[in-house]
Amino acid sequence: MLINLRSPALIGAILVIPFMILELVNRRKFDEGFPFLLFGILWLMPVAFLLILMPLVRDLRAGNRILVNPINQLLRVVVLILIVWLWAGALIDQMPCFLGVPNCD
């Protein structure tokens, strides 16, 4: 199980670290705390995405048909779309903050 968590955690970190660097560089002169919760959530969403996606891809590569369990597969795809939508929305909302715009909230 640990090996299955390692890759999604690493990919999530690779996706979030550039925005952390932007936050550190561009918001340094503002008297604000570092948004650990924001970056934790931004990291957790790709991890959850990949953990949901991995069994789906594994089933397809093993030759299992999508129509074997269509409700389960449809639910997974809906959750994946929701995660992408939330992650992109949070990123678009926080981009001015990452770029150093004052009063970006």
NUFITOR-895564 format. One line per field, with one value per atom (N, C-alpha, C, O): residue number from 1; x, y, z. Coordinates in steps of 0.02 Angstrom, whole numbers, plus 50000, padded with zeros to 5 digits. Layout:
BEGIN
k: [NUM  ...]
c1: [X  ...]
c2: [Y  ...]
c3: [Z  ...]
END
This chain:
BEGIN
k: [1  1  1  1  2  2  2  2  3  3  3  3  4  4  4  4  5  5  5  5  6  6  6  6  7  7  7  7  8  8  8  8  9  9  9  9  10  10  10  10  11  11  11  11  12  12  12  12  13  13  13  13  14  14  14  14  15  15  15  15  16  16  16  16  17  17  17  17  18  18  18  18  19  19  19  19  20  20  20  20  21  21  21  21  22  22  22  22  23  23  23  23  24  24  24  24  25  25  25  25  26  26  26  26  27  27  27  27  28  28  28  28  29  29  29  29  30  30  30  30  31  31  31  31  32  32  32  32  33  33  33  33  34  34  34  34  35  35  35  35  36  36  36  36  37  37  37  37  38  38  38  38  39  39  39  39  40  40  40  40  41  41  41  41  42  42  42  42  43  43  43  43  44  44  44  44  45  45  45  45  46  46  46  46  47  47  47  47  48  48  48  48  49  49  49  49  50  50  50  50  51  51  51  51  52  52  52  52  53  53  53  53  54  54  54  54  55  55  55  55  56  56  56  56  57  57  57  57  58  58  58  58  59  59  59  59  60  60  60  60  61  61  61  61  62  62  62  62  63  63  63  63  64  64  64  64  65  65  65  65  66  66  66  66  67  67  67  67  68  68  68  68  69  69  69  69  70  70  70  70  71  71  71  71  72  72  72  72  73  73  73  73  74  74  74  74  75  75  75  75  76  76  76  76  77  77  77  77  78  78  78  78  79  79  79  79  80  80  80  80  81  81  81  81  82  82  82  82  83  83  83  83  84  84  84  84  85  85  85  85  86  86  86  86  87  87  87  87  88  88  88  88  89  89  89  89  90  90  90  90  91  91  91  91  92  92  92  92  93  93  93  93  94  94  94  94  95  95  95  95  96  96  96  96  97  97  97  97  98  98  98  98  99  99  99  99  100  100  100  100  101  101  101  101  102  102  102  102  103  103  103  103  104  104  104  104  105  105  105  105]
c1: [50041  50000  50043  50026  50101  50145  50171  50177  50187  50211  50156  50170  50094  50038  50027  49998  50047  50040  50099  50093  50156  50217  50213  50228  50192  50189  50138  50155  50075  50029  50052  50042  50083  50107  50163  50165  50208  50262  50237  50259  50191  50163  50124  50128  50086  50051  50099  50086  50154  50204  50236  50247  50250  50279  50231  50253  50166  50117  50110  50097  50119  50106  50168  50162  50227  50288  50300  50321  50287  50297  50254  50275  50193  50149  50172  50163  50201  50229  50288  50296  50330  50387  50363  50390  50312  50283  50258  50269  50224  50197  50254  50250  50306  50362  50399  50417  50410  50448  50407  50432  50344  50305  50268  50249  50258  50221  50267  50243  50331  50379  50373  50379  50360  50359  50293  50288  50243  50179  50182  50212  50150  50151  50093  50042  50102  50050  50083  50142  50044  50068  50066  50032  50103  50104  50041  50024  50006  49943  49954  49944  49973  49986  49924  49928  49866  49804  49788  49768  49797  49785  49829  49805  49893  49939  49928  49941  49906  49889  49830  49831  49780  49722  49741  49720  49781  49804  49846  49847  49881  49920  49875  49884  49826  49783  49737  49722  49716  49671  49703  49672  49765  49795  49810  49807  49826  49838  49774  49775  49718  49654  49636  49611  49648  49634  49672  49643  49736  49776  49758  49759  49740  49720  49654  49644  49611  49548  49561  49530  49607  49620  49659  49648  49705  49749  49711  49727  49660  49624  49585  49577  49561  49524  49570  49551  49629  49678  49703  49712  49712  49735  49684  49702  49620  49568  49567  49560  49575  49575  49636  49630  49694  49754  49751  49782  49713  49706  49657  49649  49623  49576  49504  49460  49492  49423  49384  49410  49324  49283  49253  49241  49242  49212  49141  49117  49106  49036  49025  48967  49078  49069  49035  48990  49055  49026  49016  49055  48967  48962  48946  48969  48908  48890  48952  48963  48993  49054  49102  49131  49109  49154  49129  49168  49063  49034  49043  49059  49034  49044  49117  49130  49164  49234  49249  49285  49222  49234  49204  49234  49145  49113  49155  49164  49180  49222  49288  49311  49317  49378  49365  49406  49309  49292  49282  49304  49249  49239  49305  49314  49351  49417  49454  49483  49454  49488  49456  49491  49390  49354  49371  49383  49371  49387  49460  49475  49506  49577  49590  49625  49562  49571  49538  49566  49480  49447  49487  49493  49514  49556  49619  49640  49648  49709  49696  49735  49642  49624  49608  49627  49574  49556  49618  49620  49667  49726  49784  49834  49779  49834  49856  49916  49811  49835  49877  49925  49858  49898  49967  50017  49970  50034  50079  50140  50049  50087  50104  50137  50082  50101  50056  50077  49994  49947  49926  49904  49932  49910  49834  49798  49810  49739  49705  49653  49734  49709  49650  49619  49634  49579  49516  49462]
c2: [49940  50000  50063  50113  50060  50118  50136  50195  50086  50099  50131  50174  50112  50142  50215  50252  50235  50304  50348  50409  50317  50355  50395  50455  50364  50399  50456  50511  50445  50502  50559  50617  50542  50594  50634  50695  50601  50635  50678  50734  50651  50690  50750  50805  50741  50797  50851  50911  50831  50879  50916  50976  50880  50912  50963  51015  50950  50998  51059  51114  51052  51107  51148  51208  51119  51154  51218  51268  51221  51285  51341  51399  51326  51377  51397  51455  51351  51368  51416  51464  51402  51446  51515  51566  51518  51583  51620  51680  51585  51616  51643  51699  51603  51625  51685  51732  51684  51738  51802  51856  51797  51857  51886  51944  51848  51873  51886  51896  51884  51891  51958  51961  52012  52078  52094  52145  52051  52062  52029  51976  52060  52034  51985  52000  51925  51873  51807  51797  51763  51695  51654  51670  51599  51554  51512  51484  51505  51468  51392  51362  51361  51289  51249  51200  51271  51234  51235  51184  51292  51297  51248  51212  51248  51204  51131  51086  51118  51049  51024  50967  51066  51047  51041  50995  51089  51086  51023  50998  50999  50937  50876  50827  50878  50821  50805  50747  50856  50844  50802  50755  50818  50774  50704  50655  50699  50633  50592  50533  50622  50586  50569  50515  50616  50604  50542  50498  50539  50483  50418  50364  50421  50360  50332  50272  50376  50353  50329  50282  50362  50346  50281  50245  50266  50208  50142  50103  50126  50063  50062  50010  50120  50124  50107  50068  50135  50121  50049  50016  50025  49955  49906  49856  49919  49876  49877  49825  49936  49942  49907  49875  49913  49880  49804  49768  49781  49709  49678  49617  49719  49694  49692  49667  49717  49719  49772  49827  49756  49803  49854  49840  49913  49967  49950  49969  49913  49898  49841  49822  49813  49760  49788  49757  49847  49880  49954  49995  49971  50039  50092  50149  50075  50125  50144  50203  50095  50109  50152  50200  50134  50172  50243  50291  50250  50316  50359  50419  50330  50367  50390  50447  50347  50366  50424  50471  50421  50474  50540  50593  50537  50598  50628  50689  50586  50611  50640  50691  50608  50635  50703  50748  50711  50775  50828  50885  50809  50856  50878  50937  50831  50849  50897  50946  50883  50928  50997  51047  50999  51063  51103  51163  51070  51104  51128  51183  51086  51104  51163  51210  51160  51216  51279  51334  51273  51332  51363  51424  51322  51348  51381  51433  51350  51378  51444  51491  51448  51511  51565  51623  51546  51595  51622  51681  51580  51600  51625  51648  51621  51642  51714  51726  51763  51830  51833  51871  51792  51790  51761  51785  51708  51678  51727  51724  51771  51819  51883  51927  51889  51945  52006  52061  51998  52054  52071  52027  52135  52153  52147  52159  52131  52123  52076  52092  52018  51971  51930  51894  51934  51893  51919  51893]
c3: [50000  50000  50000  49969  50034  50037  49968  49952  49928  49861  49819  49777  49830  49794  49813  49774  49872  49894  49874  49869  49863  49850  49785  49785  49731  49667  49666  49645  49689  49691  49736  49720  49793  49838  49805  49811  49770  49736  49678  49669  49639  49583  49609  49581  49664  49694  49718  49709  49748  49771  49712  49715  49658  49599  49569  49544  49573  49547  49591  49566  49657  49704  49719  49733  49717  49736  49695  49725  49630  49595  49622  49624  49643  49671  49741  49761  49778  49843  49834  49872  49785  49771  49751  49774  49707  49688  49750  49756  49794  49855  49898  49923  49906  49948  49918  49954  49853  49821  49816  49831  49795  49781  49840  49838  49893  49951  50010  50066  50000  50054  50090  50151  50053  50084  50119  50154  50110  50144  50213  50221  50261  50329  50337  50368  50309  50311  50329  50317  50356  50369  50306  50257  50307  50249  50249  50302  50193  50191  50186  50133  50242  50242  50223  50187  50247  50233  50158  50130  50126  50054  50015  49972  50031  49994  50013  49972  50073  50092  50051  50027  50042  50002  49928  49894  49904  49834  49821  49765  49872  49865  49870  49834  49915  49927  49867  49854  49831  49774  49719  49695  49696  49645  49671  49634  49736  49765  49763  49742  49783  49780  49707  49693  49662  49591  49567  49535  49582  49558  49593  49561  49657  49692  49665  49666  49641  49610  49539  49516  49504  49434  49426  49377  49472  49464  49456  49411  49498  49487  49421  49390  49401  49338  49279  49235  49279  49226  49230  49179  49291  49300  49272  49240  49284  49256  49180  49148  49151  49078  49048  48996  49080  49055  49062  49023  49112  49122  49074  49072  49036  48987  49011  48975  49071  49096  49058  49045  49040  49002  49050  49108  49024  49064  49083  49136  49040  49052  49101  49112  49130  49179  49241  49269  49263  49321  49304  49328  49264  49238  49291  49285  49341  49392  49432  49446  49450  49486  49444  49469  49381  49337  49326  49325  49317  49307  49369  49364  49428  49490  49497  49518  49479  49481  49434  49452  49373  49324  49348  49340  49378  49404  49460  49463  49505  49560  49532  49557  49481  49451  49419  49426  49385  49355  49409  49402  49464  49520  49550  49566  49559  49587  49541  49564  49476  49429  49430  49429  49432  49434  49497  49493  49555  49617  49619  49641  49595  49595  49549  49568  49490  49442  49469  49461  49500  49528  49584  49587  49628  49683  49655  49680  49605  49576  49541  49548  49503  49468  49519  49509  49573  49625  49660  49677  49672  49710  49668  49695  49602  49559  49571  49572  49580  49596  49660  49664  49709  49771  49758  49784  49717  49700  49663  49670  49624  49584  49621  49594  49684  49725  49722  49740  49699  49697  49768  49804  49789  49856  49862  49814  49921  49935  49886  49858  49876  49826  49851  49812  49914  49940  49911  49926]
END
